[in-house]
Amino acid sequence: KSREYISRCMRKYLDITVTEFINDIRLSFIASQLVSGNKSITVLCNEAGFYSLSWFNKIFLKKYAMTPREMRKKGKYNEGFDI
């Protein structure tokens, strides 16, 4: 299947773009690492493929309604938040 076909199907059936889907996976990885690991937020951000910390913080806040630092401090991550 072509990239365009997959993109159209994701939008039609899941109501999400490919980029949003990938970002959700990346954010889930970071959220789980924040509460279980001790790597810095910047390192996690880069490992997940976010090279702009300000962009990462913006979409993280939008998805989880808290900053990465707040999530680490609370020590709680619920996988039920995802997609």
BELLIN-V736069 format. One record per residue. N is the residue number from 1. SS is DSSP state (a for helix, b for strand, c for the rest). D_FIRST is the distance of its C-alpha to the first C-alpha in Angstrom with 2 decimals. Layout:
# BELLIN-V736069
N/SS/D_FIRST  N/SS/D_FIRST
This chain:
# BELLIN-V736069
1/c/0.00  2/c/3.77  3/a/6.71  4/a/8.28  5/a/6.37  6/a/6.87  7/a/10.19  8/a/11.18  9/a/10.69  10/a/12.68  11/a/15.20  12/a/15.60  13/a/15.96  14/a/17.25  15/c/18.95  16/c/18.14  17/c/16.39  18/a/14.40  19/a/17.66  20/a/19.80  21/a/17.93  22/a/18.34  23/a/21.90  24/a/22.71  25/a/21.89  26/a/23.99  27/a/26.76  28/a/26.92  29/a/27.39  30/a/30.13  31/a/31.82  32/a/32.15  33/a/33.50  34/a/35.94  35/a/37.79  36/a/37.65  37/c/38.02  38/c/40.26  39/c/38.14  40/c/38.69  41/a/36.41  42/a/35.79  43/a/34.76  44/a/32.37  45/a/30.94  46/a/30.32  47/a/28.95  48/c/26.31  49/c/25.29  50/c/27.41  51/c/29.64  52/c/31.44  53/a/33.73  54/a/34.57  55/a/30.96  56/a/30.44  57/a/33.68  58/a/32.73  59/a/29.46  60/a/31.08  61/a/33.97  62/a/31.80  63/a/29.91  64/a/32.93  65/c/35.85  66/c/37.61  67/c/37.56  68/a/36.49  69/a/40.19  70/a/41.09  71/a/38.52  72/a/39.91  73/a/43.44  74/a/42.81  75/c/41.08  76/c/38.89  77/c/35.15  78/c/33.76  79/a/30.16  80/a/30.36  81/a/30.01  82/c/26.32  83/c/23.41
